Amino acid sequence: MEKLAGAAPAAAVPATRRKRSLRRIGITGWLFASPWILGLLCFYAVPMLSSIYFSFTTYSILQPGEFVGLSNYVELFNDPLFWKSIYNTIYFAVFFVPLSIFVGVSLAMMLNMKVKGMAMFRTIFFLPTLVPQVALSVLWMWLLHPNFGLVNGMLASIGIDGPPWLGGEAWSKPSLILMSLWGIGQAVVIYLAGLGDISEEYYEAAAIDGASWFQKTRAVTLPLLTPVIFYNLVMGTIGAFQQFTLPYTLTKGQGTPSNSMTFYVMYLYENGFRYFKMGYASAMAWILFVIVMALTALIFVTSKRWVHYQGK
Amino acid sequence: MNPAAVKTINRTLAYVCLIAASAFFIIPFIWLLSTSLKPLTQIFSFPPEWIPKPFLWSNYSRAIEYIPFWTFLRNTAVITIFSTLGVIVSCPIVAYSFAKLEWRGRGTLFFITLAVMMIPSQVTLIPLFLLFTKLGWVGTPLPLIIPQFFGVPIYIFLMRQFFLGLPDALREAARLDGASEFRIYLQIMFPLAKSAVLSVALFQFMASWTDFMGPLLYLTNEISYTVSLGLQQFQSQKGSEWGMLMAVSTLMTLPIIVLFFFLQKTFIRGITFSGIKG
């Protein structure tokens, strides 16, 4: 905590003056932070408390809620679509998060090579992250069109009969994973920064020991990249569980085919804003919170074993 | 093999890998542009063709008339500009107080700020919607603008990291000259933090420009729609207007690419910064 609180270094000011200015600065500090204190109360604290309360009621926008205890939670556990949305979301997270780390690190290592024209290559990898998600989903819907799409066109040219992609239950989630990988550029930039941070000395030492490229990667690059991998793992997991815009726009909110694209937050939105079951949706939000917190905690706990910090 | 030959082989291999991977990232992009300029018959030709024959610019003009494009664009611009402004006004000053000023409760409040960053936004979604309904803000861009004036945790965190890196000596000197804390912030610290402020502004610009869920929730009249929402109007029961969809998607992406082109150094530094110090 000490480090997080980031106490300003004690200035070499005489003790009495320091005390006086501390008192003054105390008020200034509060004043400067006051917009956020207000924001924290209005947009976070109070809404969170109300959300807990709503989750125990039958609140809908049309009528005031009635306190029903845990029955929203009980109903959720008996709701097949709730389980389906959890399954879909976990499916996406389980495949996408590790894959995105593998692909992201590989790409970053490629983009870290010392060859000419790298600036251009780096820009190319970053471009897709600039495409708004709604446009991205439109674009990929067309690329993956079973009959007229470019992907199946390319597959056909080498004699492969392409799958129905978004149109088929088995292929809809893999399609979404493929699409999401296209927007990996932001993570790649973070990995690149991490690679740039690794001191040359380690590589020189490894070279003296006669290490091959593979050995260097295994013994130097990957271990020293673990803090960045850790960061992306946490962010990626949190993000994966909040998937909304892509599946929503791809399926016009329907989760088609056969609810294979009904993701957790999408179902939450449907309950809250289509069926106006605000209490039910609030209960879903808190279950999501518990899942995300548990996963984050798990990652943090295990991180002690695999995250290495340089110079430690 | 002699070392020179090994080097050549390695380099060739590197380029082959780079070009193959680049293809995956750039081809969809080129396809977007290409489709946006194709006549309908060519869009549905199989196998797919790359070069539009003829170049059909009318997809753009038709799309702009098909939806109230200029209205949507203006709405998007208003939300983007004001929410970015909000972030610039609020986040640096709050971050500054966390980084450089001493006050009671600072540590606790900063810890709470970090905790809030981890909370899925869905948790506060419904109460906020009800709050904005009560305030009469639903149907206006206000819910997408006003909260930004009260600070965004991730940006506060980012800016705080930046301010921590600035030397205290500057402040001490200005204080000896009798400058007030607010003046020190406004005239010395804020200008020094320009690059960090700019990257935070860019993040917010992108987030607002491309936001979908926010407008979907709060903008209930067509007259207040953003371009993101407007795109949906090309997808009807009868099928999608692919050419026009791609044209508007291109128009939507273009401003960000132009912005990125001019500010890429700052932008990448900003991202780097957020990743590493995280």
Chai-1 contact restraints between the chains, C-beta under 6 A:
chainA,res_idxA,chainB,res_idxB,connection_type,confidence,min_distance_angstrom,max_distance_angstrom,comment,restraint_id
A,A5,B,G107,contact,1.0,0.0,6.0,A-B,restraint_1
A,G6,B,L164,contact,1.0,0.0,6.0,A-B,restraint_2
A,A8,B,K100,contact,1.0,0.0,6.0,A-B,restraint_3
A,L22,B,E102,contact,1.0,0.0,6.0,A-B,restraint_4
A,I25,B,L101,contact,1.0,0.0,6.0,A-B,restraint_5
A,I25,B,E102,contact,1.0,0.0,6.0,A-B,restraint_6
A,G26,B,W103,contact,1.0,0.0,6.0,A-B,restraint_7
A,G26,B,R104,contact,1.0,0.0,6.0,A-B,restraint_8
A,T28,B,L101,contact,1.0,0.0,6.0,A-B,restraint_9
A,T28,B,E181,contact,1.0,0.0,6.0,A-B,restraint_10
A,G29,B,S97,contact,1.0,0.0,6.0,A-B,restraint_11
A,G29,B,L101,contact,1.0,0.0,6.0,A-B,restraint_12
A,G29,B,W103,contact,1.0,0.0,6.0,A-B,restraint_13
A,W30,B,W103,contact,1.0,0.0,6.0,A-B,restraint_14
A,F32,B,I93,contact,1.0,0.0,6.0,A-B,restraint_15
A,F32,B,S97,contact,1.0,0.0,6.0,A-B,restraint_16
A,A33,B,V94,contact,1.0,0.0,6.0,A-B,restraint_17
A,A33,B,S97,contact,1.0,0.0,6.0,A-B,restraint_18
A,P35,B,S90,contact,1.0,0.0,6.0,A-B,restraint_19
A,P35,B,F150,contact,1.0,0.0,6.0,A-B,restraint_20
A,P35,B,G151,contact,1.0,0.0,6.0,A-B,restraint_21
A,W36,B,V94,contact,1.0,0.0,6.0,A-B,restraint_22
A,W36,B,G151,contact,1.0,0.0,6.0,A-B,restraint_23
A,L38,B,F150,contact,1.0,0.0,6.0,A-B,restraint_24
A,G39,B,F150,contact,1.0,0.0,6.0,A-B,restraint_25
A,G39,B,G151,contact,1.0,0.0,6.0,A-B,restraint_26
A,F43,B,P147,contact,1.0,0.0,6.0,A-B,restraint_27
A,Y44,B,V116,contact,1.0,0.0,6.0,A-B,restraint_28
A,P47,B,T124,contact,1.0,0.0,6.0,A-B,restraint_29
A,P47,B,P127,contact,1.0,0.0,6.0,A-B,restraint_30
A,P47,B,L128,contact,1.0,0.0,6.0,A-B,restraint_31
A,M48,B,T124,contact,1.0,0.0,6.0,A-B,restraint_32
A,S50,B,P127,contact,1.0,0.0,6.0,A-B,restraint_33
A,S51,B,V123,contact,1.0,0.0,6.0,A-B,restraint_34
A,S51,B,P127,contact,1.0,0.0,6.0,A-B,restraint_35
A,M110,B,C17,contact,1.0,0.0,6.0,A-B,restraint_36
A,M110,B,L18,contact,1.0,0.0,6.0,A-B,restraint_37
A,M113,B,A14,contact,1.0,0.0,6.0,A-B,restraint_38
A,V115,B,A14,contact,1.0,0.0,6.0,A-B,restraint_39
A,F121,B,L18,contact,1.0,0.0,6.0,A-B,restraint_40
A,F121,B,S22,contact,1.0,0.0,6.0,A-B,restraint_41
A,I124,B,S22,contact,1.0,0.0,6.0,A-B,restraint_42
A,I124,B,F25,contact,1.0,0.0,6.0,A-B,restraint_43
A,I124,B,I26,contact,1.0,0.0,6.0,A-B,restraint_44
A,F125,B,F25,contact,1.0,0.0,6.0,A-B,restraint_45
A,L127,B,F29,contact,1.0,0.0,6.0,A-B,restraint_46
A,P128,B,F25,contact,1.0,0.0,6.0,A-B,restraint_47
A,L130,B,I256,contact,1.0,0.0,6.0,A-B,restraint_48
A,L130,B,I257,contact,1.0,0.0,6.0,A-B,restraint_49
A,L130,B,F260,contact,1.0,0.0,6.0,A-B,restraint_50
A,V131,B,T253,contact,1.0,0.0,6.0,A-B,restraint_51
A,P132,B,T210,contact,1.0,0.0,6.0,A-B,restraint_52
A,P132,B,M252,contact,1.0,0.0,6.0,A-B,restraint_53
A,V134,B,F212,contact,1.0,0.0,6.0,A-B,restraint_54
A,V134,B,S228,contact,1.0,0.0,6.0,A-B,restraint_55
A,V134,B,L231,contact,1.0,0.0,6.0,A-B,restraint_56
A,A135,B,S249,contact,1.0,0.0,6.0,A-B,restraint_57
A,A135,B,M252,contact,1.0,0.0,6.0,A-B,restraint_58
A,A135,B,T253,contact,1.0,0.0,6.0,A-B,restraint_59
A,V138,B,L245,contact,1.0,0.0,6.0,A-B,restraint_60
A,V138,B,S249,contact,1.0,0.0,6.0,A-B,restraint_61
A,L139,B,P28,contact,1.0,0.0,6.0,A-B,restraint_62
A,L139,B,L32,contact,1.0,0.0,6.0,A-B,restraint_63
A,W142,B,W242,contact,1.0,0.0,6.0,A-B,restraint_64
A,L143,B,P28,contact,1.0,0.0,6.0,A-B,restraint_65
A,F148,B,F44,contact,1.0,0.0,6.0,A-B,restraint_66
A,F148,B,F46,contact,1.0,0.0,6.0,A-B,restraint_67
A,L150,B,W31,contact,1.0,0.0,6.0,A-B,restraint_68
A,L150,B,P48,contact,1.0,0.0,6.0,A-B,restraint_69
A,G153,B,P47,contact,1.0,0.0,6.0,A-B,restraint_70
A,G153,B,P48,contact,1.0,0.0,6.0,A-B,restraint_71
A,V189,B,I268,contact,1.0,0.0,6.0,A-B,restraint_72
A,V189,B,I271,contact,1.0,0.0,6.0,A-B,restraint_73
A,I190,B,G275,contact,1.0,0.0,6.0,A-B,restraint_74
A,A193,B,T272,contact,1.0,0.0,6.0,A-B,restraint_75
A,A193,B,G275,contact,1.0,0.0,6.0,A-B,restraint_76
A,A193,B,I276,contact,1.0,0.0,6.0,A-B,restraint_77
A,Y231,B,G278,contact,1.0,0.0,6.0,A-B,restraint_78
A,Q242,B,P120,contact,1.0,0.0,6.0,A-B,restraint_79
A,F244,B,M213,contact,1.0,0.0,6.0,A-B,restraint_80
A,T245,B,F212,contact,1.0,0.0,6.0,A-B,restraint_81
A,V265,B,Q122,contact,1.0,0.0,6.0,A-B,restraint_82
A,L268,B,Q122,contact,1.0,0.0,6.0,A-B,restraint_83
A,G272,B,I126,contact,1.0,0.0,6.0,A-B,restraint_84
A,M278,B,I126,contact,1.0,0.0,6.0,A-B,restraint_85
A,A281,B,I126,contact,1.0,0.0,6.0,A-B,restraint_86
A,S282,B,I126,contact,1.0,0.0,6.0,A-B,restraint_87
A,A285,B,Q122,contact,1.0,0.0,6.0,A-B,restraint_88
A,A285,B,V123,contact,1.0,0.0,6.0,A-B,restraint_89
A,L288,B,P120,contact,1.0,0.0,6.0,A-B,restraint_90
A,L288,B,Q122,contact,1.0,0.0,6.0,A-B,restraint_91
A,F289,B,P120,contact,1.0,0.0,6.0,A-B,restraint_92
A,F289,B,V123,contact,1.0,0.0,6.0,A-B,restraint_93
A,V292,B,P120,contact,1.0,0.0,6.0,A-B,restraint_94
